[in-house]
Amino acid sequence: MLHIKDSRITRVLLVVVLATVFLLASITAIWHTSIQCQSRTSVGFLHSFGSELVDAAGCDVHLTGVNWFGFETNSFAPHGLETRNWQDMLNQIKQTGFDTIRLPFSNQLFNPSSKPQGINYRLNPDLKGLQGLALMDRIIQGARDLGLKIILDRHDTAADFQPELWYTDKVTEARWIHDWLILARHYRGNDTVIGADLANEPRGPATWGDGNPRTDWRLAAERAGNAILAVNPDWLIIVEGIEQYHGDYYWWGGNLEGAGQFPVKLAKPDKLVYSAHDYGPE
């Protein structure tokens, strides 16, 4: 019979045994979590973890989205409702395999005079009398019922007018941020609405990192993003690129070269998502 007299050997063996047990438990937990993550849709709000998006349970999330245009146009309503039922369209989005809708809008949408056009109320009787935020609410509730996520996109300042910068002389930066804060407060706690695409396709005179308050999109994104997070800390803050950086040109909103040297600084860094606005093959 072997007698271990050296207490140091005993301690080493004990450490090895405990480490093995811990490793096996960790592998089992990771495997169990992986199976759980693969077997369901994302839950709760999202945040970044390194280069990945994860949900409230820590599971990796890969969003597959589609734009549903219309709120940003002079229709002031999602397109297609003149010939389709809005719930049928949401069902088609879901059945096609998408899990996220990017919902473009204009600041003009929220003006009392912006009445929806192009809705066939015979096909969509439950939308009659709704406009602006109330109409958006109905679409978002329908998306929620199907487990779809929503990203709000300030696409235009006025209907069918997309400026080069995030503001104009009629829709100031203050109005831009004000409208985002209305939406952020309104949808706070609603985990169907997961983020704010701050402004679509900054381009032309838009700069990155030069410190000019009138053109530096990076600084504007910080101002708007931090204002939003102060009232709704759950949202992703989605920041597109610009058109040209130090003479290098790319798609409108697609150039993020400057983010390396001049990153967007948010109060909650794990809520920042850079979005290189791009177009794939036709």
Secondary structure, DSSP 8 states (H G I E B T S, - for coil): ------HHHHHHHHHHHHHHHHHHHHHHHHHHHHHHHHTS---S--EEETTEEE-TTS-EE---EEE---TTSTT-S-TTTTTS-HHHHHHHHHHHT--EEEEEEEGGGGSTT----S--TTT-GGGTT--HHHHHHHHHHHHHHTT-EEEEEEEESBTTB--SSS--SSS-HHHHHHHHHHHHHHTTT-TTEEEEE-SS---TT-BSSS--TTTBHHHHHHHHHHHHHHH-TTSEEEEE-BSEETTEE-STT-B-GGGTTS----SSGGGEEEE-------
